[in-house]
């Protein structure tokens, strides 16, 4: 595996691990605040980020590189509000998107078309992640500090997390 590509993929492995831990901390805050729908949503997204990390780890190792498993700093633990949580989440996703774009750029510079092809899944995933975060943030901005609206928002997130892809409730 090209060393420059291996190095930047290892940075992405760390970024995905950081994402997982950040969303886990957000989920814990939400759960301890009684916002269980949001907690479920964030727990699920923490798991997804870990899956992204594992996908990268396996790819690097299968290509003859060496995936480095990073140590992590403790993520932020306290948040002002749901709007604060999802603002931070969107900012973080934008940062991750920029990192993914940089990997794609390096792959093209190094003529590593296999890794470039592999990274297209992450490019598409980031489009979805940013759109979801923006959509949620738009809803929270509409609700403002209305407690009934926040209750319904949280309940809707909980229903969304428990829904079967075919529309049946779990």
C-alpha positions, 0 to 999 in steps of 0.5 A: 500500500502506498505509504502516503495513502496509508498514513492519511487512512490511519488519520481517518481511522482516528477520526471515525473513532473520535466520532464514535466516542463523541456521539457516545458521550452525546448519547449518554448526556441525552439519556441522563437528561431523560431525552431517550429518543435522542439518546437512542439516535446517538447510540446508533450513530456512535455504533455506525461511526465505529463500523466506519472505523472498522471498515477502514481498518480492514481495508488498510490491513487487506491492502498490505498496510498496517492500521493503527488503532489510536488512543483517544482523548475524553470527548466533551461530556456536557452540552447546553441543549439539543440544539447545541448537540446537533450543532456540534454534530453537524460541525463535526460531520463537516470536518469529517467530510473535509477529511474524506475529500482530502483522502480522495485528493491524495488517492488521485495524486498517488494514482491509487484508484483502488482506494479512490474507489473504496472511498466513494462509499464514504463520500456518499455516506458523508452527504447523507450524514450532513443532510440528516444533521442539517434536517434535524437542526432545522427542526430544532430551530423551528421548535426553539425552546418549546417544551412540548415541541422538544418532547414531540421531537424526541418521541419522533426520533425514538419512533424513527429508531424503533421503526422497521425499514418496511414501516412496521414498529419493532 
